[in-house]
Amino acid sequence: MKIEITNLDKFYGKKHVLKNISLTLENGVYGLIGPNGTGKTTFLHVLLSLLKFENGKIIPDQGVAFASDDYIAKIGYLPQYPVFYPAFTAYDFLSYMCVLKETEKDRIDEKVNELLQLVNLSEEKDTPIKAFSGGMRQRLGIAQALINDPELLVLDEPTAGLDPKERIRFRNIISRLSKNRIVIFSSHIISDIEYIADKIILLKEGRIIEESTQAQILKKIGDAIQELEVSKHELDGLFRQMQIVRISETDHHTYKIRIISDKKIGQQAQPNIEDIYMYYFGDKNEKNDTF
């Protein structure tokens, strides 16, 4: 599947929430990153045709009209807070969702068991959902999003609140699903984006400021990621001058610090995905003072 988004604007009253969004989505996993309130969920809801937009175009390929029944039939969606019927078992819930999504009646049992196996819930198929952990609920959520074998799979903060083991399990499921479909994965947990995203979309104040592979963005910010060793007195001064992202005390009672600065201060360090977030969304109120 391919989706062309051109010059998209979205307003809430007079508030300009999405600003001139242009983007081409093709098969693969996109990590959507941005601070709270920057328009991530609004963008996802517009793409899902849950919200109308004022300007621009969204054009899917294959002659499918945006927001048509044919388009909606190609979508799978896991919201940040999925809602279930707590008295239903996992099997009953997925069977019910299959009926709503018009799965052929003689295929429902096979489809449900297939999905339960995919998300590792086969042994809990007859367990009431009210007894599920947060991770089990999220896995059940991804199962319901896959009932129609979607070509566009949208996941809004799917790993929020999960323990590390469940997050790894969830990431592995998403990685297995990434072939032959568009997957958009919005998350504040940067390491989850790092492990599974083919491309990263950075959204700030309603605008896309970067859209590229992780390697390309890391290369772009590489010169700004630096490390140096300072005394406690120097450290206190640097806190007021620049953005410090990591501090560790050395055996010599000095401090090794990692900073983000477009000014040459220390030794260049290997950037990582957390540096990407802090470079674009952190507080880079540097002063020109020396220390």
C-alpha positions in Angstrom: 0.0 0.0 0.0 1.0 3.6 -0.6 -0.5 6.8 0.8 0.4 10.3 -0.4 -0.3 13.1 2.0 0.0 16.6 0.6 -0.2 20.0 2.3 -2.4 18.8 5.1 -3.8 21.3 7.6 -6.0 20.6 10.6 -7.6 23.2 12.8 -9.4 23.1 16.1 -11.4 26.3 15.9 -8.6 28.9 15.4 -5.9 26.6 16.7 -3.7 25.4 13.8 -2.9 21.8 15.0 -1.4 20.2 11.9 0.6 22.5 9.6 1.3 21.7 5.9 2.0 18.0 6.4 3.4 16.3 3.3 4.4 12.7 3.5 4.6 9.5 1.5 3.8 6.3 3.4 4.9 3.0 2.0 5.2 -0.5 3.4 7.4 -0.6 6.5 7.4 0.6 10.1 7.3 4.4 10.8 8.1 5.6 14.3 6.2 8.8 15.1 8.0 10.9 17.7 7.1 14.2 19.3 6.3 15.9 22.7 2.8 15.8 24.2 0.5 18.2 22.5 2.4 18.3 19.2 -0.4 16.8 17.2 0.6 13.1 17.0 -2.8 11.6 17.9 -4.6 14.2 15.8 -2.5 13.2 12.8 -3.2 9.5 13.4 -7.0 10.2 13.8 -7.0 12.2 10.5 -5.2 9.4 8.7 -7.7 6.9 10.1 -10.5 9.2 8.8 -11.8 9.7 12.3 -11.3 13.5 12.0 -11.9 15.7 9.1 -9.2 18.1 7.9 -9.5 21.6 6.3 -6.8 21.7 3.6 -4.7 19.3 1.6 -5.1 15.8 0.2 -4.7 12.2 1.3 -4.6 9.9 -1.7 -4.2 6.1 -1.2 -3.1 4.0 -4.2 -5.0 1.3 -6.0 -7.8 3.7 -6.9 -9.2 3.7 -3.3 -10.8 6.9 -2.2 -9.7 8.3 1.2 -12.4 7.7 4.0 -14.4 5.4 1.7 -15.6 2.0 3.0 -12.9 0.4 0.9 -10.2 2.5 2.6 -11.6 1.9 6.1 -11.6 -1.9 5.4 -7.8 -1.7 4.9 -7.2 -0.2 8.4 -6.3 -1.8 11.7 -6.1 0.4 14.8 -4.9 -0.1 18.3 -5.6 3.1 20.4 -3.6 4.0 23.5 -6.3 2.8 25.8 -8.2 -0.1 24.1 -11.6 -0.9 25.6 -12.8 -4.5 26.0 -15.8 -6.3 27.3 -14.4 -7.6 30.6 -16.7 -10.6 31.0 -15.8 -11.9 27.5 -13.1 -14.4 27.1 -10.3 -13.7 24.6 -11.8 -16.2 22.2 -15.3 -14.7 22.5 -14.1 -11.1 22.1 -12.2 -11.9 18.9 -15.1 -14.0 17.5 -17.4 -11.0 18.2 -15.0 -8.6 16.5 -14.8 -11.0 13.5 -18.6 -10.8 13.1 -18.4 -7.0 13.2 -15.7 -6.9 10.6 -17.8 -9.3 8.4 -15.4 -12.2 8.5 -16.8 -15.2 6.7 -18.7 -17.3 9.3 -16.9 -20.6 8.4 -13.5 -18.8 8.8 -14.1 -17.3 12.3 -12.8 -20.1 14.4 -9.7 -20.6 12.3 -9.0 -16.9 12.2 -9.4 -16.4 16.0 -7.1 -19.3 16.8 -4.6 -18.0 14.3 -4.5 -14.6 15.9 -4.4 -16.0 19.5 -1.3 -18.0 18.5 0.3 -15.0 16.8 0.0 -12.9 20.0 0.8 -15.8 22.3 -2.6 -16.0 24.0 -3.7 -19.4 22.9 -3.4 -20.8 26.5 -5.6 -17.9 27.8 -8.3 -18.2 25.1 -11.0 -19.1 27.6 -9.8 -16.7 30.3 -12.1 -13.6 31.0 -10.4 -10.4 29.9 -10.9 -8.9 33.3 -8.2 -11.3 34.6 -5.7 -10.1 31.9 -2.6 -8.1 32.7 -1.9 -4.9 30.9 0.5 -6.7 28.5 -2.1 -9.4 27.7 -4.7 -6.7 27.0 -2.3 -5.0 24.6 -1.6 -8.3 22.8 -5.4 -8.9 22.5 -5.7 -5.4 21.1 -3.2 -6.0 18.4 -5.0 -9.3 17.6 -8.3 -7.4 17.0 -6.5 -4.8 14.9 -5.3 -7.6 12.6 -8.6 -9.4 12.0 -9.0 -7.8 8.6 -5.3 -8.3 7.6 -4.9 -4.5 7.3 -2.7 -2.8 4.9 -2.4 0.2 7.2 -1.8 -0.6 10.9 -1.9 2.3 13.4 -0.6 1.9 16.9 -1.0 4.8 19.3 1.4 4.4 22.4 0.9 0.6 22.4 3.7 -0.1 24.9 2.8 2.5 27.5 2.6 0.9 30.9 4.1 -2.4 29.9 6.9 -4.0 31.8 10.2 -4.6 29.8 9.4 -8.3 29.1 6.0 -7.4 27.6 7.5 -4.5 25.6 10.0 -6.8 24.0 7.3 -9.4 23.2 5.1 -6.7 21.7 8.0 -5.3 19.6 8.7 -8.7 18.3 5.1 -9.1 17.2 5.2 -5.8 15.4 8.4 -6.6 13.6 6.9 -9.8 12.3 3.9 -7.8 11.0 5.8 -5.2 9.2 6.1 -6.9 5.8 3.6 -5.9 3.1 1.8 -3.2 5.2 2.3 0.3 6.5 2.8 0.3 10.3 2.7 3.6 12.2 4.0 3.3 15.7 3.6 6.3 18.0 5.5 6.1 21.3 7.2 8.1 24.0 9.4 5.0 24.8 12.3 5.8 22.4 14.0 2.5 22.7 10.9 0.8 21.2 11.1 3.1 18.2 14.8 2.3 17.9 14.4 -1.4 17.7 11.5 -1.7 15.1 11.2 1.5 13.0 12.4 1.6 9.4 11.9 5.4 9.3 11.3 8.1 11.9 8.9 10.9 11.7 9.6 13.9 14.0 6.6 16.1 14.7 7.0 19.4 16.4 4.3 22.0 17.0 2.2 20.4 14.2 4.9 20.3 11.6 7.1 17.4 10.3 10.6 18.6 11.0 12.4 15.4 9.9 11.3 12.2 8.1 14.1 9.8 7.3 15.9 6.6 8.4 17.3 6.5 11.9 20.9 6.3 10.5 20.4 9.4 8.4 19.1 11.5 11.3 21.9 10.3 13.6 24.4 11.3 11.0 22.8 14.7 10.7 23.1 15.5 14.5 26.4 13.6 15.0 28.6 16.7 15.4 26.4 18.1 18.2 26.7 15.1 20.5 29.8 15.6 22.7 31.3 14.3 25.9 33.8 15.9 28.3 35.1 15.6 31.8 34.6 18.5 34.2 34.9 19.4 37.8 31.9 20.0 40.1 32.4 23.7 39.8 32.5 23.6 36.0 29.4 21.3 36.0 27.4 23.8 38.0 28.2 26.5 35.4 27.4 24.2 32.5 24.0 23.5 33.7 23.1 27.1 33.1 24.8 27.2 29.7 23.8 24.2 27.7 21.8 21.0 27.5 23.3 18.1 29.5 21.8 14.7 28.8 23.9 12.4 30.9 26.2 12.7 33.9 28.4 10.1 35.6 31.0 10.5 38.3 34.5 9.3 37.6 37.0 7.7 40.0 38.9 11.0 40.1 35.9 12.9 41.6 35.2 14.7 38.4 32.2 14.2 36.1 31.9 12.8 32.7 29.0 14.6 30.9 27.2 14.1 27.6 26.0 17.3 26.0 24.1 18.5 23.0 25.7 21.6 21.5 26.3 23.0 18.0 29.3 24.7 19.5 32.5 22.7 19.8 33.0 22.0 23.5 34.3 18.4 24.0 35.0 15.2 22.1 32.4 14.0 19.5 30.4 11.0 20.8 28.4 8.4 19.0 24.8 9.6 18.8 21.8 7.4 19.7 18.1 7.7 19.3 17.6 9.4 22.7 19.9 12.1 21.4 17.6 12.5 18.4 14.7 13.3 20.8 16.7 15.7 23.0 18.3 17.4 20.0 15.0 18.3 18.4 12.7 18.5 21.4 15.0 19.3 24.4 15.8 22.7 25.8 18.8 23.9 23.8 19.0 27.3 25.5 22.7 27.6 25.0 24.6 30.7 26.1 27.7 31.8 24.3 29.7 32.1 27.6 32.8 30.0 27.9 33.6 28.0 31.1 
